[in-house]
């Protein structure tokens, strides 16, 4: 995968994980609540990683 496509793909997957986590009915089961928390955490971590890649990419190593 090209580096220029990596950030948008990471953001898209992260947003998708956050959306999926919001659709899980966590009040029905402890396991579903844990799954919801895990997916939300992975989505937020992916957004943070994409932001860090974006910031580092702007500095330009030559």
Biopython code that builds the backbone (N, CA, C, O; Angstrom):
import numpy as np
from Bio.PDB.StructureBuilder import StructureBuilder

atoms = [
    (1, "UNK", "N", (0.838, -1.164, 0.000)),
    (1, "UNK", "CA", (0.000, 0.000, 0.000)),
    (1, "UNK", "C", (0.893, 1.241, 0.000)),
    (1, "UNK", "O", (1.890, 1.305, 0.719)),
    (2, "UNK", "N", (0.520, 2.212, -0.811)),
    (2, "UNK", "CA", (1.279, 3.447, -0.845)),
    (2, "UNK", "C", (1.088, 4.215, 0.448)),
    (2, "UNK", "O", (0.050, 4.111, 1.101)),
    (3, "UNK", "N", (2.093, 4.979, 0.806)),
    (3, "UNK", "CA", (2.027, 5.736, 2.044)),
    (3, "UNK", "C", (0.955, 6.821, 1.978)),
    (3, "UNK", "O", (0.359, 7.167, 2.998)),
    (4, "UNK", "N", (0.707, 7.361, 0.780)),
    (4, "UNK", "CA", (-0.283, 8.423, 0.652)),
    (4, "UNK", "C", (-1.701, 7.904, 0.861)),
    (4, "UNK", "O", (-2.587, 8.674, 1.234)),
    (5, "UNK", "N", (-1.930, 6.630, 0.631)),
    (5, "UNK", "CA", (-3.252, 6.038, 0.833)),
    (5, "UNK", "C", (-3.426, 5.470, 2.238)),
    (5, "UNK", "O", (-4.546, 5.151, 2.637)),
    (6, "UNK", "N", (-2.363, 5.343, 2.975)),
    (6, "UNK", "CA", (-2.429, 4.718, 4.295)),
    (6, "UNK", "C", (-3.237, 5.491, 5.307)),
    (6, "UNK", "O", (-3.999, 4.900, 6.073)),
    (7, "UNK", "N", (-3.086, 6.803, 5.326)),
    (7, "UNK", "CA", (-3.787, 7.622, 6.321)),
    (7, "UNK", "C", (-5.295, 7.620, 6.093)),
    (7, "UNK", "O", (-6.044, 7.397, 7.044)),
    (8, "UNK", "N", (-5.775, 7.860, 4.858)),
    (8, "UNK", "CA", (-7.235, 7.829, 4.667)),
    (8, "UNK", "C", (-7.859, 6.464, 4.946)),
    (8, "UNK", "O", (-8.977, 6.383, 5.453)),
    (9, "UNK", "N", (-7.145, 5.400, 4.617)),
    (9, "UNK", "CA", (-7.659, 4.056, 4.887)),
    (9, "UNK", "C", (-7.729, 3.814, 6.391)),
    (9, "UNK", "O", (-8.707, 3.250, 6.883)),
    (10, "UNK", "N", (-6.711, 4.232, 7.116)),
    (10, "UNK", "CA", (-6.695, 4.066, 8.570)),
    (10, "UNK", "C", (-7.827, 4.857, 9.224)),
    (10, "UNK", "O", (-8.473, 4.374, 10.154)),
    (11, "UNK", "N", (-8.060, 6.067, 8.736)),
    (11, "UNK", "CA", (-9.150, 6.876, 9.275)),
    (11, "UNK", "C", (-10.500, 6.239, 8.960)),
    (11, "UNK", "O", (-11.385, 6.203, 9.815)),
    (12, "UNK", "N", (-10.661, 5.739, 7.740)),
    (12, "UNK", "CA", (-11.930, 5.114, 7.349)),
    (12, "UNK", "C", (-12.223, 3.868, 8.183)),
    (12, "UNK", "O", (-13.354, 3.671, 8.627)),
    (13, "UNK", "N", (-11.226, 3.042, 8.394)),
    (13, "UNK", "CA", (-11.415, 1.835, 9.204)),
    (13, "UNK", "C", (-11.709, 2.211, 10.650)),
    (13, "UNK", "O", (-12.543, 1.579, 11.299)),
    (14, "UNK", "N", (-11.037, 3.225, 11.153)),
    (14, "UNK", "CA", (-11.271, 3.664, 12.524)),
    (14, "UNK", "C", (-12.688, 4.189, 12.709)),
    (14, "UNK", "O", (-13.348, 3.871, 13.698)),
    (15, "UNK", "N", (-13.149, 4.986, 11.768)),
    (15, "UNK", "CA", (-14.511, 5.505, 11.842)),
    (15, "UNK", "C", (-15.517, 4.377, 11.735)),
    (15, "UNK", "O", (-16.542, 4.390, 12.417)),
    (16, "UNK", "N", (-15.237, 3.408, 10.893)),
    (16, "UNK", "CA", (-16.123, 2.243, 10.764)),
    (16, "UNK", "C", (-16.194, 1.462, 12.072)),
    (16, "UNK", "O", (-17.276, 1.022, 12.462)),
    (17, "UNK", "N", (-15.074, 1.281, 12.754)),
    (17, "UNK", "CA", (-15.071, 0.597, 14.044)),
    (17, "UNK", "C", (-15.875, 1.362, 15.084)),
    (17, "UNK", "O", (-16.592, 0.760, 15.883)),
    (18, "UNK", "N", (-15.760, 2.679, 15.078)),
    (18, "UNK", "CA", (-16.517, 3.491, 16.029)),
    (18, "UNK", "C", (-18.011, 3.384, 15.750)),
    (18, "UNK", "O", (-18.809, 3.286, 16.683)),
    (19, "UNK", "N", (-18.396, 3.400, 14.482)),
    (19, "UNK", "CA", (-19.813, 3.270, 14.122)),
    (19, "UNK", "C", (-20.348, 1.905, 14.520)),
    (19, "UNK", "O", (-21.443, 1.803, 15.072)),
    (20, "UNK", "N", (-19.588, 0.861, 14.244)),
    (20, "UNK", "CA", (-20.020, -0.493, 14.606)),
    (20, "UNK", "C", (-20.167, -0.616, 16.121)),
    (20, "UNK", "O", (-21.100, -1.251, 16.612)),
    (21, "UNK", "N", (-19.238, -0.003, 16.857)),
    (21, "UNK", "CA", (-19.329, -0.099, 18.317)),
    (21, "UNK", "C", (-20.570, 0.613, 18.851)),
    (21, "UNK", "O", (-21.110, 0.223, 19.886)),
    (22, "UNK", "N", (-21.021, 1.643, 18.158)),
    (22, "UNK", "CA", (-22.220, 2.347, 18.622)),
    (22, "UNK", "C", (-23.495, 1.563, 18.320)),
    (22, "UNK", "O", (-24.536, 1.832, 18.920)),
    (23, "UNK", "N", (-23.435, 0.615, 17.415)),
    (23, "UNK", "CA", (-24.615, -0.182, 17.057)),
    (23, "UNK", "C", (-24.818, -1.400, 17.956)),
    (23, "UNK", "O", (-25.879, -2.023, 17.914)),
    (24, "UNK", "N", (-23.827, -1.745, 18.763)),
    (24, "UNK", "CA", (-23.916, -2.919, 19.627)),
    (24, "UNK", "C", (-24.748, -2.580, 20.864)),
    (24, "UNK", "O", (-24.453, -1.606, 21.557)),
    (25, "UNK", "N", (-25.785, -3.376, 21.148)),
    (25, "UNK", "CA", (-26.593, -3.127, 22.355)),
    (25, "UNK", "C", (-25.867, -3.625, 23.610)),
    (25, "UNK", "O", (-25.991, -4.793, 23.977)),
    (26, "UNK", "N", (-25.128, -2.759, 24.249)),
    (26, "UNK", "CA", (-24.265, -3.153, 25.365)),
    (26, "UNK", "C", (-25.038, -3.450, 26.639)),
    (26, "UNK", "O", (-24.498, -4.090, 27.541)),
    (27, "UNK", "N", (-26.280, -3.007, 26.741)),
    (27, "UNK", "CA", (-27.025, -3.205, 27.980)),
    (27, "UNK", "C", (-27.572, -4.626, 28.131)),
    (27, "UNK", "O", (-28.073, -4.976, 29.200)),
    (28, "UNK", "N", (-27.486, -5.436, 27.102)),
    (28, "UNK", "CA", (-28.031, -6.798, 27.148)),
    (28, "UNK", "C", (-27.063, -7.813, 27.746)),
    (28, "UNK", "O", (-27.494, -8.803, 28.336)),
    (29, "UNK", "N", (-25.771, -7.580, 27.600)),
    (29, "UNK", "CA", (-24.798, -8.573, 28.046)),
    (29, "UNK", "C", (-23.480, -7.888, 28.423)),
    (29, "UNK", "O", (-23.118, -6.848, 27.873)),
    (30, "UNK", "N", (-22.789, -8.496, 29.362)),
    (30, "UNK", "CA", (-21.482, -7.988, 29.754)),
    (30, "UNK", "C", (-20.484, -8.153, 28.618)),
    (30, "UNK", "O", (-19.638, -7.286, 28.399)),
    (31, "UNK", "N", (-20.581, -9.270, 27.893)),
    (31, "UNK", "CA", (-19.663, -9.530, 26.781)),
    (31, "UNK", "C", (-19.867, -8.525, 25.659)),
    (31, "UNK", "O", (-18.902, -8.084, 25.035)),
    (32, "UNK", "N", (-21.117, -8.161, 25.399)),
    (32, "UNK", "CA", (-21.366, -7.163, 24.362)),
    (32, "UNK", "C", (-20.832, -5.800, 24.779)),
    (32, "UNK", "O", (-20.338, -5.044, 23.942)),
    (33, "UNK", "N", (-20.926, -5.482, 26.061)),
    (33, "UNK", "CA", (-20.355, -4.237, 26.558)),
    (33, "UNK", "C", (-18.841, -4.213, 26.416)),
    (33, "UNK", "O", (-18.254, -3.190, 26.062)),
    (34, "UNK", "N", (-18.219, -5.350, 26.696)),
    (34, "UNK", "CA", (-16.765, -5.450, 26.546)),
    (34, "UNK", "C", (-16.361, -5.337, 25.079)),
    (34, "UNK", "O", (-15.363, -4.694, 24.754)),
    (35, "UNK", "N", (-17.139, -5.965, 24.194)),
    (35, "UNK", "CA", (-16.863, -5.876, 22.760)),
    (35, "UNK", "C", (-17.032, -4.443, 22.270)),
    (35, "UNK", "O", (-16.237, -3.960, 21.465)),
    (36, "UNK", "N", (-18.056, -3.771, 22.751)),
    (36, "UNK", "CA", (-18.282, -2.383, 22.372)),
    (36, "UNK", "C", (-17.114, -1.504, 22.822)),
    (36, "UNK", "O", (-16.641, -0.660, 22.060)),
    (37, "UNK", "N", (-16.656, -1.698, 24.043)),
    (37, "UNK", "CA", (-15.537, -0.919, 24.563)),
    (37, "UNK", "C", (-14.263, -1.201, 23.774)),
    (37, "UNK", "O", (-13.504, -0.281, 23.471)),
    (38, "UNK", "N", (-14.028, -2.464, 23.442)),
    (38, "UNK", "CA", (-12.847, -2.839, 22.673)),
    (38, "UNK", "C", (-12.863, -2.210, 21.286)),
    (38, "UNK", "O", (-11.850, -1.667, 20.845)),
    (39, "UNK", "N", (-13.998, -2.275, 20.592)),
    (39, "UNK", "CA", (-14.093, -1.691, 19.256)),
    (39, "UNK", "C", (-13.944, -0.175, 19.297)),
    (39, "UNK", "O", (-13.300, 0.415, 18.428)),
    (40, "UNK", "N", (-14.535, 0.449, 20.300)),
    (40, "UNK", "CA", (-14.407, 1.895, 20.436)),
    (40, "UNK", "C", (-12.954, 2.282, 20.702)),
    (40, "UNK", "O", (-12.449, 3.251, 20.135)),
    (41, "UNK", "N", (-12.292, 1.529, 21.558)),
    (41, "UNK", "CA", (-10.879, 1.804, 21.848)),
    (41, "UNK", "C", (-10.001, 1.636, 20.625)),
    (41, "UNK", "O", (-9.111, 2.452, 20.386)),
    (42, "UNK", "N", (-10.241, 0.583, 19.841)),
    (42, "UNK", "CA", (-9.463, 0.379, 18.623)),
    (42, "UNK", "C", (-9.714, 1.488, 17.609)),
    (42, "UNK", "O", (-8.794, 1.931, 16.922)),
    (43, "UNK", "N", (-10.962, 1.933, 17.521)),
    (43, "UNK", "CA", (-11.274, 3.024, 16.610)),
    (43, "UNK", "C", (-10.593, 4.314, 17.003)),
    (43, "UNK", "O", (-10.055, 5.020, 16.150)),
    (44, "UNK", "N", (-10.610, 4.633, 18.298)),
    (44, "UNK", "CA", (-9.940, 5.850, 18.765)),
    (44, "UNK", "C", (-8.430, 5.756, 18.618)),
    (44, "UNK", "O", (-7.775, 6.742, 18.278)),
    (45, "UNK", "N", (-7.877, 4.579, 18.872)),
    (45, "UNK", "CA", (-6.441, 4.375, 18.701)),
    (45, "UNK", "C", (-6.048, 4.554, 17.234)),
    (45, "UNK", "O", (-5.016, 5.155, 16.935)),
    (46, "UNK", "N", (-6.865, 4.038, 16.328)),
    (46, "UNK", "CA", (-6.588, 4.202, 14.901)),
    (46, "UNK", "C", (-6.632, 5.650, 14.473)),
    (46, "UNK", "O", (-5.813, 6.084, 13.664)),
    (47, "UNK", "N", (-7.588, 6.412, 15.011)),
    (47, "UNK", "CA", (-7.655, 7.844, 14.690)),
    (47, "UNK", "C", (-6.418, 8.574, 15.204)),
    (47, "UNK", "O", (-5.869, 9.436, 14.518)),
    (48, "UNK", "N", (-5.988, 8.231, 16.400)),
    (48, "UNK", "CA", (-4.783, 8.863, 16.957)),
    (48, "UNK", "C", (-3.542, 8.503, 16.146)),
    (48, "UNK", "O", (-2.686, 9.357, 15.917)),
    (49, "UNK", "N", (-3.437, 7.253, 15.713)),
    (49, "UNK", "CA", (-2.299, 6.839, 14.895)),
    (49, "UNK", "C", (-2.294, 7.564, 13.549)),
    (49, "UNK", "O", (-1.240, 7.981, 13.069)),
    (50, "UNK", "N", (-3.469, 7.711, 12.945)),
    (50, "UNK", "CA", (-3.559, 8.425, 11.670)),
    (50, "UNK", "C", (-3.157, 9.886, 11.843)),
    (50, "UNK", "O", (-2.474, 10.449, 10.987)),
    (51, "UNK", "N", (-3.576, 10.498, 12.943)),
    (51, "UNK", "CA", (-3.205, 11.889, 13.209)),
    (51, "UNK", "C", (-1.692, 12.014, 13.375)),
    (51, "UNK", "O", (-1.086, 12.946, 12.847)),
    (52, "UNK", "N", (-1.084, 11.084, 14.103)),
    (52, "UNK", "CA", (0.364, 11.144, 14.303)),
    (52, "UNK", "C", (1.115, 10.947, 12.992)),
    (52, "UNK", "O", (2.127, 11.607, 12.754)),
    (53, "UNK", "N", (0.627, 10.041, 12.133)),
    (53, "UNK", "CA", (1.261, 9.856, 10.825)),
    (53, "UNK", "C", (1.135, 11.116, 9.984)),
    (53, "UNK", "O", (2.064, 11.500, 9.272)),
    (54, "UNK", "N", (-0.027, 11.753, 10.076)),
    (54, "UNK", "CA", (-0.239, 12.978, 9.307)),
    (54, "UNK", "C", (0.705, 14.081, 9.780)),
    (54, "UNK", "O", (1.275, 14.804, 8.962)),
    (55, "UNK", "N", (0.870, 14.211, 11.078)),
    (55, "UNK", "CA", (1.743, 15.247, 11.627)),
    (55, "UNK", "C", (3.201, 14.968, 11.260)),
    (55, "UNK", "O", (3.929, 15.886, 10.881)),
    (56, "UNK", "N", (3.631, 13.719, 11.370)),
    (56, "UNK", "CA", (5.009, 13.372, 11.046)),
    (56, "UNK", "C", (5.275, 13.498, 9.551)),
    (56, "UNK", "O", (6.389, 13.831, 9.145)),
    (57, "UNK", "N", (4.266, 13.236, 8.735)),
    (57, "UNK", "CA", (4.449, 13.322, 7.285)),
    (57, "UNK", "C", (4.645, 14.741, 6.803)),
    (57, "UNK", "O", (5.240, 14.944, 5.745)),
    (58, "UNK", "N", (4.171, 15.724, 7.531)),
    (58, "UNK", "CA", (4.287, 17.102, 7.129)),
    (58, "UNK", "C", (5.676, 17.694, 7.368)),
    (58, "UNK", "O", (6.003, 18.741, 6.809)),
    (59, "UNK", "N", (6.476, 17.052, 8.172)),
    (59, "UNK", "CA", (7.805, 17.589, 8.488)),
    (59, "UNK", "C", (8.792, 17.379, 7.352)),
    (59, "UNK", "O", (9.721, 18.171, 7.193)),
    (60, "UNK", "N", (8.613, 16.341, 6.566)),
    (60, "UNK", "CA", (9.437, 16.132, 5.376)),
    (60, "UNK", "C", (10.875, 15.732, 5.646)),
    (60, "UNK", "O", (11.724, 16.587, 5.899)),
    (61, "UNK", "N", (11.153, 14.442, 5.594)),
    (61, "UNK", "CA", (12.533, 13.948, 5.733)),
    (61, "UNK", "C", (13.158, 13.922, 4.340)),
    (61, "UNK", "O", (12.617, 13.316, 3.415)),
    (62, "UNK", "N", (14.299, 14.586, 4.206)),
    (62, "UNK", "CA", (14.964, 14.620, 2.892)),
    (62, "UNK", "C", (16.406, 14.280, 3.025)),
    (62, "UNK", "O", (17.130, 14.258, 2.030)),
]
sb = StructureBuilder()
sb.init_structure("model")
sb.init_model(0)
sb.init_chain("A")
sb.init_seg("    ")
for serial, (resi, resn, name, xyz) in enumerate(atoms, 1):
    if name == "N":
        sb.init_residue(resn, " ", resi, " ")
    sb.init_atom(name, np.array(xyz, "f"), 0.0, 1.0, " ", f" {name:<3s}", serial, name[0])
structure = sb.get_structure()
